[in-house]
Every structure is written in structure tokens, then in C-alpha cells.
Amino acid sequence: MTTSRPRRTRFAGVVAVTAATVLTAGACGGDDDGGGTTSGDGETVAVTLITKDSINPFFVAMQDGAKEVAEQENVDLTIAAGAEDGDEEGQIQAIENAIAAGEQGILIVPNGPGVNPAIERARDAGLFVIALDTPPDPTDIVDITFATDNFEAGELIGQWAAAQLGGQPATIALLDLFNDKIVSVDYNRDQGFLSGMGIELGDDKRNGDEAATGNYSGGTYEIVCNEPTGGAEDGGRTAMENCLTRNPDINVVYTINEPSAAGAHAALEAAGVAENVLIVSVDGGCDGVQAVQEGRIGATSQQYPLLMASEGVKAIADIARGGEPPTPSDGLDFFNTGVALVTDTPADGVESIDTTEGADKCWG
């Protein structure tokens, strides 16, 4: 963990205003002159939202949520993204653009540690930076993170899977995000899942260093593979195919997100073994909830990306107009936006909601 240092701030000295003075007529987009103003009764605040990509429904929902609130809060919102999950250079360019435009804040879902120096430059220039969904490493590179507790999300699906096995041996495939970089959302979900299964962890910030065989909470286990998916459906399918070549008897599949789960299910179906396998995932998008309802995924941990983005936009607008910065949730180093296990096959001792309620709360 690095030591936080004082930051120059463009927000210092602005006059606080009440919520009633915030104008609701706002611009959304990034094609004007950028900077906006930093004080006054509801004057325009300029913010950039930078997601990992613009393809994954999770990030599309995040963008939509931010746009809606930006209109209400008189925020001039610029939308940017990496070309794909893991594209750090695209995100760095978007950060540099926000600095050059004199904006007041950045919301970012970091694609990896390579963006950290650009985030530091933004904060030194006076921008308030909020990470969404993926806490950076170290966490104090940003001013605050709004995210799901990804370790808890993994634990819930791990506890559910262990209960469903009923003491049977667990032959496990772990379909992760990357194998060439370390990202907190990747290791927290993976390690949370294994912890929920009752499997002893190695380094809890590293995937793939657990004992390949041993005992879980209900019996014995074997970890067949840790394969990267890139968080995409085609990556999930390829990863699952690779795992099946190592052991065709896999009966539990952890997936980093629902697009990768869809790919894994397609591979299992093509192999004629889908009915014998528990697939668990994280995200809780509408397509993912439907996949649970239809039995392609057994359970998923639902996140709330619209809440992350909308609260982030509001926070930066409020700070720019003289308000107080947000603080982390009790006992955590980030602001927790919540998680719920969605399944139609509940397990004793594991709190969950069914797909009807999950569909009411889902996004995208």
C-alpha cells in the first residue's frame, strides 16, 4: 500500500449549496468545450465516465445510469471506454483528455494497474477520481471506490455451490478474467468463491495457488484449471473447452461474469454434459437472471452498476458545488453498493432472492 499524499484540489474554497438549488436541465455527452464551472447555484459540472469497454452489458448499464443522473444533476458527462476489457492505453488517453479539458472529476472502472500513474496525474490536477466496481491496487490511488464487495459476491456463490453438492466430490473449473495481469475484481471473486466452498486459500490476492486437491466444506475437491476468459462469451467457451480436455468430469464451474458463463454453458452443452454441471457467476444482469431462471446458471451474485455510476456522478457534482466527499462503508475501504444471491434453488443458511425479485432489480 502506498502512502497517500496531499492533493491540490480544484474544489477547495467553493461555496456549499443545498440540493434544492441544483438545476435539472443538463447536457450529456462530451462534444462541447469540456470544463464547465466549479461553483455557483447548480452550474454545470464536467465529469468523464471511463468503463472497461462499451460492449459488456454491465458497463452499458453503468453508462446509461450515469447519463440519466447527469441530466438531472446538470452534469456535462463524457463517456469513454477501453477498446476491450484490459485495454489500459485507451483508458489512459481518456484520463488525459479529462485533465486537458479541465473537468471536475472522473469515474473509472480500471482496466489494470497501468492506469494508476494517469489517475495520480488527474488527482494532482485537482480532479476527484472515483473508481467503480473494481477497486484499484493500491486502493488509495483514487479518492474513493464505489463497488460491490466482490469477495462477498464470490463467497455467496461458493457457499451455494457447496450446499448443492450435498457432500459429493467437487471437480472444479475456475474461469477467471486474466492470466497476464492482476486485477482486484478478478482475484476477489475467485478467492471469495473458494472461501465460500470452504477451500483453504493461498495468497488471497492471487489466483491459482491453492492446493489442486483437498477438502471443501462438504467433501473432497479437485481444481482442474484456472483459465482466462477476458470476461467475454467467446473467452468463456474457449476456457471451458480447455478445461474439459483436462478432465471431462467437471461438475462445478465458477465464472468471473455472466458473459463468460454463457460461453461455458455453450461448451458444456456441445460436450453433452451441461445437465451434470453447476455453473455459478457474478453480475446479476437481466440476461444472467434469465439464464438462472432457465437453468443455464445455477446461481449468480447480483450487483448494481447503475447505483455505482449514478451515486458517483452525484458525488462529484456535490463536491464541485461545495459538498462533502463520500466516505467508505463501515469496516471497508470502499463504499459498498450491495450484492444479493439470485437463485431458484435456495440453500439452507445462504441468504438469497429468487429470479422474480432478481428480474425486478436487474439491469440491462
N, C-alpha and C positions, 0 to 999 in steps of 0.2 A: 504494500500500500504506500503510495507517495504521500508526502505531506502537503496539505492544501496551503496555498499562499494567497495573500490579499489580491483581489482583482479590482482593476479600475472598472467603474460601473457607470453606464450612461443613465442609470435610473436614480442615482443619488440626487437628492435635493428637489425632486418633483413633488408637487402638492397632492396630497391624498384627496380622492373624491369618492362619493358614495355610488353604490350600484345604480341608483336612480338616475344618475347623470350620464350613464353610458348610452351612447347613441346606438340605434339598431340598424341604421342604414349603412351598410359597409360594402367594401369591394372584396372580391375573391379572385385571386389569380396573381400572376407575377409579371405582367407586361407593362406596368407603368414605371414611374421613376423610383420606386422602391422605398425610400427611407421612412416616409410618414413622419409623425411628430411624437414626442415623448411625454408631453404633458398637456393639461387643459381638460376641459369637460368632455370627455369621450372622444377626443381627437384620434385620428387613425393611428393604429399601431401596426408595424410591419413585422411579419413572422414568416419563417420558412419551415415547412414540414418536410423532412427527408426520410423516406422509408427505404427498406432494403431493396424492394423492387416495386413495380406497379402492376404485377401480374397476380401474385398470391391474393386470394380474396380477403385474407386478414388485413393486408396493407391497403387494399382498395377500400375496405370498410373504414379503416383508420382515416384515409384521405377524405372520404365522404363525411365522416363525423366532424372532422376539423373544418371542412368547408361550411357546413351548416352553422356551427357555432361562430365561425369567423363573420358570417353575415350578421348574426345577432349582436356581436361584440364590436363591430366596426373595426375589424382587423383585416388588413390587406395581406392575404395569405398567398404565399408562393408554394407550389407543390413541386418537389423534386424527388428523385429516387436513383438508386443504383440500377445499372442495366440488368443485374441479376443478383440474387442473394449471394453475398460475398464480395461484391464489387465495391471495394474501398475507394478507388480512384474517383468513381463517379460521385460518391458522397463527399469526398474532399473538395471537388470542384464546386458542388452545391454550397458547401460551407463558405468557401472563399467568395462566392457570389453574394451570399448574405452579408458577409463582412463589408465587401465593396459597396453594397447598396445602402449601408448604414442602417440595417434593420435592428429591431429591438430584441429579437430572440429567435432561437432555433429549437425545434422539436426534432429529434433524430432517433431512429431505430438503428443502432450502429451495426455496420457490416463486419466489424472486426477491429482489432487494436490499431490497425494502420490509420484510422481516422483520429486517433487521440491527439496528435500534435495540432491538427487543424481545429479541433474543438478547443484546445487550450488557446490558440490564436484568437478564436472567436470570443472567448471569455475575457481575454486580455484587452480586446477591443471594446468590451462593455456589453456584449450580448449575453442574455440569460439563456442558458442551454439546459434543456430538459431531455433526458433520454426516455424513450418509450419502449416498453416490452422487454428490451434486452439491456440490463444494467452493464455498463462498460467495466473494464478491469484496468485500473482501479476505479472504484465507484465514484471517487471524488474528482475525476476528470470532468464531470458535469456538475451543474448546480444541484440537481435532484433527478431521480428516476421515478416515473410513473409506470408501474408494471404489475403483472400477476406475480405471485410468489411461485416461480417456476419449479422450485424444488417441491413445494406442496402439491402442485399440479401433477408432478410425476409420482409423488407418494400415493396420491389418491388412486391413480390407475394401477399402481403396483399392488396396493392393498386389495383392490377389487380383483385383479388377476389371480393373486394368491388364494383368495377365498373361493373363486370359481373352480380352481383346480381340485379342491377337496382332497388334498394330500397326494395327488398324482405327481410323478416326476415332471419337472418343468424343463423343457428343451427350448431355449430362448434365443430368438434373433433380436438384436438391437439395431434398429435403423436410425442412425444419428443424422446430424446436419452435415458436418465436415469431418475429414480426417487429416486436413492440412493446416488447420488453424483452430485456436481455442476461443470459443465464444460462450459467454455465461449461460445464455438460454439453452445451448446445446448440452453442456455438462450438467446444468441444474436439473433439467427434465430427465435425462438419462440416469443420473445418480439418485434423483428422487424416486424414480420407478424402482430401481434396485433396492433402495432402502425400504420402500413400501412392500416389496416382496420378502423382506427380511434377509436380504443377502448382504454380507459384510462388504463394506466399501474399502477401496484402496484410497488413493488421493481423490477427495470429493470434488476436485476441480479438473479431473482428467477422466476421460472415457477409456474403457478397455483395459484397465489394470487390475480388475478383480480376478479372483481365482476362477479358472474356467469351469471348475466343478466344485460342488459342496452342498450345503443345506440352505434351503429357504425356510420360511416360517411354517410351511406345510409338509415338507419332504425334501427330496434331493433335487438339485438343478444341474444343468449343463448350459453354459453360454456358448453358442455355436459361432457367433460372429458379431462384430461391430462394423457396420457398413455405412458409408456416407450416402446421403440421398440428395443433398443440395436443397432439401425442403420441397422438392418437386415430384410430381406424379411419375414421370419417366425415371427419375432417380430412384424412387421407391420401388418401382418394378424391377429395375436392374439390380438393386441391392438385394431384394428378396430372391431373385433368381440365383444370385451368387451364394446366398446363404443356403438355399435348397441343395445346391451342388455339394455342399459340405455335409449336410445332414438333412435328408428328406423327411425326417420325423419331427421337425419343429412343431411345437404346439402352442407357443406363446410368442407374439410379435409385438414389441414396443416400437412405436413410430414417433418421430420428432413432431410431426404435424399431420393434418388430415389429407393434404395432397399426397404425401408420401405413403399414408395408409391406403389411399385409393390404389396407388401403384402396387403396393404389396398384395392387396387383395386380388388384383388382376393376375399377378404372377401365381398366387396360390390357387386361384380358380383354374388357370391354364394347366397347372400341375395336377389338378383333380383332388386337392387336399384342403380346400378352403373351409369346408364344413368341420374339419378337425382342429382348427386353429383359432385361438383367442387373439384378436387384434385390439390393441389399445392405443390411444393417441391423445393429443392435446390441441386445442383451439376452440372447438365448440361453435364453428360457423354453421350456417343453416344447412349447407350440403353435408357437413360432418354429422350434424344431428340426424339428418335424414338417413345417412349411412348407418347410424346406430339403430334407428327405427327399423330399417330393412335388414339388419343383422350382418352387414358387412364389417362393421366395427362393433366390438362388444361394449366399450365404454370410452368416453372422451372427457377430458377436463376442459370445461368451458371458460374462456377468457372474455374480456370485454374491451376490445380495441377502440370502439367508439368513445367509451368513457375515458380511456387513456388520452386520446387525442383531444377530445373536447375539453377535458379538465386542464390539459396542458395549454391549449390556446387561451382559455380563461385566465390561467395563472399568469402567463406572460403579459396579457393585456392589463391585468390588475396591477402587476408590479410596475409596468411602464407608466401607469396613472397614479402611482404613489402608494399602492397597497403593499402588504407584507408578503414575502416569499413563502411558498408552501414548505411544510416540514414533513419528514418521514413518519410513517406509521409507527406506533409503539413497538419497540423491540426490533425494528428493522432499519436497514439503511436506505430504504426506498419507500415511496408512497404506494401502498398496496391497493390495487383496484379490484381484487377479488377473484375467486375461482369457485366453480361448482362441478362436481362429477355428474355426468349425464349418462344414464343407462336405463334400460327397461328390465334389467335383471339385477335388482339390488342385492347387496351382500350385507350380512349382519355386521354391524359395527363400523360400516363405511357409509358416511352420510352422502346422499345422492339426490338428484332430481330426475324425473322421467323425461322422455323425449317430448311430451306435450309441453311441459314447462320449459324445457330446453329450447324448443322451437319458438316459444313466446319471447325468449331472451336472446336469441341468436342474431347474428349479423350477417349481411351479405348473401 
